[in-house]
Amino acid sequence: MTQAQRHQLIVELLKKKRFASVVDLAKHCDVSVVTIRKDLVILEQNGLVFKSHGGASIESPYVSDRSVSVKKLERTSEKEAIAQRAIDLISENDSIIIGSGTTVEAFSSLLPHMNLTVLTAAMNISMSLLNHPQIELVQLGGVVRKSSGSVVGPHTEAMLDYFNCKTLFIGADGVSFDHGCTTSNMMEAHLNSKMMEHVQKTILLVDSSKFDKKGFGKICDLKKIDVIITDKNIPNNYKQLTEELAIELIVV
């Protein structure tokens, strides 16, 4: 097999799969791992693949800021299943923080009529909870991000210093080996990071399309997440990583 034939084989394989590890590519092409790494460098330089930790993908791992009204129409069944499973992790009289994003919005819409205290920066989440008389709702204030319907900034973060909650439920635009949990806006990323300082447990609600993706703003390293709830299409290498990091992984 020539180098050109091998490159074509690699690209064809990556088109069929979201991600392939260096080891799998080496086996598939019957060459060494060193050879595959060199191949991936050439293919990436030519804009044909994107290298990531331990392998490559055909799609760009970088995400851009998009309106929440657009994102909420994507992977709706997965988000609903993730949200429904997350409901099982709350109890009567809990105090919780809910971040921003479409999966956590789906979670908030399913909250049962029980005594809860909910703290959030997302106005759409607050609106969805207005008709819950048993929920004590705390809306953080700050600068409004119109694309997410959430508030951010120093005033928002300063308010958090007055509260301590049991659990934080957050989403993310990207989850990766090297960048951890990320979102497309650095101010929102910093707010999520600040929220983590005021809870006992952080639960990440993300569908499988978010894995191997990277946003501009880093929320935290993966090891700081306590629980991840996702769908059955999570890449196998992330299943192994969560086990190594002692993160509870719940697959729906």
C-alpha positions as CSV (number, residue, x, y, z in Angstrom):
1,M,0.0,0.0,0.0
2,T,1.4,3.4,-1.0
3,Q,1.2,6.4,1.2
4,A,-1.5,8.0,-1.0
5,Q,-3.6,4.8,-0.8
6,R,-3.1,4.7,3.0
7,H,-4.2,8.4,3.3
8,Q,-7.3,7.6,1.3
9,L,-8.1,4.7,3.5
10,I,-7.7,6.8,6.6
11,V,-10.0,9.5,5.3
12,E,-12.6,6.9,4.2
13,L,-12.5,5.3,7.6
14,L,-12.9,8.6,9.4
15,K,-15.9,9.5,7.3
16,K,-17.7,6.4,8.5
17,K,-16.8,6.9,12.1
18,R,-16.8,10.1,14.2
19,F,-13.4,9.3,15.7
20,A,-10.7,6.7,15.3
21,S,-7.7,6.1,17.6
22,V,-4.1,6.0,16.3
23,V,-4.0,2.3,17.4
24,D,-7.1,1.4,15.4
25,L,-5.9,3.2,12.4
26,A,-2.5,1.5,12.6
27,K,-4.2,-1.9,12.7
28,H,-6.6,-1.0,9.9
29,C,-3.7,0.0,7.7
30,D,-1.3,-2.6,8.9
31,V,1.4,-0.1,9.7
32,S,3.1,1.2,12.9
33,V,1.6,3.8,15.2
34,V,4.6,6.1,14.3
35,T,3.6,5.9,10.6
36,I,0.0,6.7,11.3
37,R,1.0,9.7,13.4
38,K,3.1,11.0,10.5
39,D,0.2,10.4,8.2
40,L,-2.2,12.4,10.4
41,V,0.2,15.3,10.5
42,I,0.2,15.4,6.7
43,L,-3.6,15.0,6.4
44,E,-4.2,17.7,8.9
45,Q,-1.9,20.1,7.1
46,N,-3.9,19.5,4.0
47,G,-7.2,20.2,5.8
48,L,-8.5,16.6,5.4
49,V,-8.6,15.5,9.1
50,F,-8.4,17.0,12.6
51,K,-6.0,15.4,15.1
52,S,-7.1,15.0,18.7
53,H,-5.9,13.2,21.7
54,G,-4.9,9.7,20.7
55,G,-6.5,9.8,17.2
56,A,-8.3,11.9,14.6
57,S,-11.7,12.9,13.3
58,I,-13.1,14.1,10.0
59,E,-15.1,16.9,11.7
60,S,-13.6,20.0,13.2
61,P,-13.5,19.7,17.1
62,Y,-14.0,23.5,17.5
63,V,-17.4,24.9,18.2
64,S,-18.8,28.4,17.7
65,D,-21.3,30.4,19.5
66,R,-24.9,29.6,18.3
67,S,-28.3,30.7,19.5
68,V,-30.1,28.6,22.1
69,S,-33.2,28.7,19.8
70,V,-31.2,26.8,17.2
71,K,-29.5,24.3,19.5
72,K,-32.7,23.3,21.3
73,L,-34.0,21.7,18.0
74,E,-31.0,19.4,17.8
75,R,-30.9,15.9,19.4
76,T,-34.1,16.5,21.3
77,S,-34.8,12.8,22.2
78,E,-31.3,12.4,23.6
79,K,-31.6,15.6,25.7
80,E,-35.0,14.6,27.0
81,A,-33.7,11.2,28.1
82,I,-30.7,12.8,29.8
83,A,-32.9,15.3,31.5
84,Q,-35.3,12.7,32.7
85,R,-32.4,10.6,34.2
86,A,-31.0,13.7,35.9
87,I,-34.4,14.3,37.7
88,D,-33.7,11.1,39.7
89,L,-30.7,12.7,41.3
90,I,-32.7,15.4,43.2
91,S,-34.5,15.1,46.4
92,E,-37.1,17.0,48.5
93,N,-35.7,20.3,49.9
94,D,-32.5,20.2,47.8
95,S,-30.9,23.5,46.9
96,I,-29.5,23.3,43.3
97,I,-27.9,25.5,40.7
98,I,-28.8,25.1,37.1
99,G,-26.5,26.4,34.4
100,S,-27.4,27.5,30.9
101,G,-27.9,25.5,27.7
102,T,-30.6,23.4,26.0
103,T,-30.0,20.1,27.9
104,V,-30.3,21.7,31.3
105,E,-33.3,23.7,30.1
106,A,-34.9,20.3,29.3
107,F,-34.0,19.2,32.8
108,S,-35.6,22.3,34.4
109,S,-38.8,21.8,32.4
110,L,-39.2,18.3,34.0
111,L,-38.6,19.4,37.6
112,P,-41.4,17.9,39.7
113,H,-43.6,19.9,42.1
114,M,-41.5,19.4,45.2
115,N,-39.9,21.7,47.6
116,L,-36.7,22.9,46.0
117,T,-34.5,26.0,45.9
118,V,-33.2,26.7,42.4
119,L,-30.5,29.2,41.7
120,T,-29.8,30.1,38.0
121,A,-28.3,32.7,35.7
122,A,-30.4,31.5,32.7
123,M,-33.6,33.6,32.2
124,N,-35.3,30.9,30.1
125,I,-34.9,28.5,32.9
126,S,-36.4,30.9,35.4
127,M,-39.4,31.5,33.1
128,S,-40.0,27.7,32.8
129,L,-40.2,27.5,36.6
130,L,-42.5,30.5,37.3
131,N,-45.5,28.2,37.7
132,H,-43.9,25.9,40.3
133,P,-45.2,27.3,43.6
134,Q,-43.1,24.9,45.7
135,I,-39.8,26.0,44.1
136,E,-38.0,28.9,45.6
137,L,-36.4,30.6,42.6
138,V,-33.3,32.8,42.7
139,Q,-32.4,34.6,39.5
140,L,-28.9,35.9,39.3
141,G,-28.4,39.3,37.7
142,G,-25.8,40.6,35.3
143,V,-25.1,41.3,31.6
144,V,-27.5,39.4,29.3
145,R,-26.0,37.1,26.6
146,K,-28.8,37.1,24.0
147,S,-27.5,34.0,22.3
148,S,-27.9,31.9,25.4
149,G,-30.5,33.8,27.4
150,S,-28.2,33.8,30.4
151,V,-26.5,36.5,32.4
152,V,-22.8,36.8,33.0
153,G,-20.2,39.1,34.4
154,P,-18.7,40.2,37.7
155,H,-22.0,41.1,39.3
156,T,-23.4,37.6,38.5
157,E,-20.4,35.9,40.0
158,A,-20.4,38.2,43.1
159,M,-24.0,37.1,43.9
160,L,-22.8,33.5,44.2
161,D,-20.7,34.3,47.2
162,Y,-24.0,34.5,49.2
163,F,-25.1,31.0,48.5
164,N,-24.1,27.4,49.0
165,C,-26.0,24.6,47.2
166,K,-26.0,20.8,47.1
167,T,-25.8,20.2,43.3
168,L,-24.9,22.0,40.1
169,F,-26.4,20.8,36.8
170,I,-24.4,22.2,33.9
171,G,-24.1,21.6,30.1
172,A,-21.1,22.1,27.8
173,D,-20.4,22.8,24.2
174,G,-17.4,20.5,24.2
175,V,-15.8,17.7,26.3
176,S,-12.3,16.6,25.4
177,F,-9.3,14.9,26.8
178,D,-7.0,17.8,26.6
179,H,-9.3,20.8,27.2
180,G,-11.9,19.3,29.6
181,C,-15.3,20.9,29.7
182,T,-15.7,24.0,27.5
183,T,-18.2,26.4,26.2
184,S,-18.1,28.9,23.3
185,N,-18.1,32.0,25.6
186,M,-15.3,32.7,28.1
187,M,-17.5,34.7,30.5
188,E,-20.1,31.9,30.7
189,A,-17.3,29.4,31.1
190,H,-15.9,31.4,34.0
191,L,-19.4,31.7,35.6
192,N,-19.8,27.9,35.4
193,S,-16.4,27.5,37.0
194,K,-17.4,29.9,39.8
195,M,-20.7,28.0,40.3
196,M,-18.7,24.8,40.9
197,E,-17.1,26.4,44.0
198,H,-20.4,26.8,45.7
199,V,-21.8,23.2,45.4
200,Q,-21.0,19.8,46.8
201,K,-21.4,17.9,43.5
202,T,-21.3,18.9,39.8
203,I,-23.3,16.9,37.3
204,L,-22.6,17.4,33.6
205,L,-25.6,16.9,31.2
206,V,-24.3,16.4,27.6
207,D,-25.3,14.4,24.6
208,S,-22.7,12.3,22.9
209,S,-22.1,14.8,20.1
210,K,-20.3,17.1,22.5
211,F,-17.4,14.6,23.0
212,D,-14.1,15.4,21.2
213,K,-15.4,19.0,20.8
214,K,-13.7,22.2,22.1
215,G,-15.2,25.6,22.9
216,F,-13.3,28.8,23.4
217,G,-13.8,29.1,27.1
218,K,-12.7,26.4,29.5
219,I,-15.0,25.5,32.4
220,C,-12.8,22.9,34.2
221,D,-10.7,19.8,33.8
222,L,-12.8,16.6,33.4
223,K,-11.5,15.3,36.8
224,K,-13.5,18.1,38.6
225,I,-16.8,16.6,37.3
226,D,-18.5,14.2,39.7
227,V,-21.2,12.7,37.4
228,I,-21.7,12.7,33.6
229,I,-25.1,11.8,32.1
230,T,-25.0,11.2,28.4
231,D,-26.5,8.9,25.7
232,K,-25.4,5.5,24.5
233,N,-23.3,6.9,21.6
234,I,-20.5,8.2,23.9
235,P,-17.2,7.2,22.4
236,N,-15.6,4.2,24.1
237,N,-12.4,6.0,24.9
238,Y,-14.4,8.4,27.1
239,K,-16.0,5.6,28.9
240,Q,-12.5,4.4,29.8
241,L,-11.4,7.9,30.8
242,T,-14.4,8.4,33.2
243,E,-13.5,5.2,34.9
244,E,-9.9,6.2,35.3
245,L,-10.9,9.6,36.7
246,A,-13.5,8.0,39.1
247,I,-16.3,10.0,37.4
248,E,-19.7,8.4,37.7
249,L,-21.0,7.8,34.2
250,I,-24.7,7.4,33.6
251,V,-25.6,6.3,30.0
252,V,-29.3,6.6,28.9
